[in-house]
Amino acid sequence: MPAVLPLDSLEDLPRTPASDVKKLGWRGVMKTVARHGKVVVTNHNEPEAVILPVDEYDRLLQLLRAAGDKDRTMLDALRRSYDERLARLREPDAGDRLAAIFDTPLDLGGRVIAGEDSR
């Protein structure tokens, strides 16, 4: 399965008016799909539908699912990381550890910390 989803702009797809579906019949429209891979059906020159082969539709669904799975995996990892940090704050000695951090002098080596670098 390719990692990149090639997307044609709606304007770049071949077009057929809805009247052709009636005039040429379904077979005629499907011949256009077979020739071009997909076709935009228009009504009064406005796009109404895109007809594409089942294999292409299935491929698009697989790519979308894979992208969603990747996002879920990353979100789960982030959630676990924050849950681990939060769990440390709930430990019985968390307050004592935090107080010890604030009581420990910070050695900056003569430098001044004035904020985060926004570059």
Summary of the structure (lengths in Angstrom):
residues: 119
radius of gyration: 29.0
end to end distance: 37.9
largest distance: 84.4
contacts: 221
relative contact order: 0.09
helix: 57%
strand: 12%
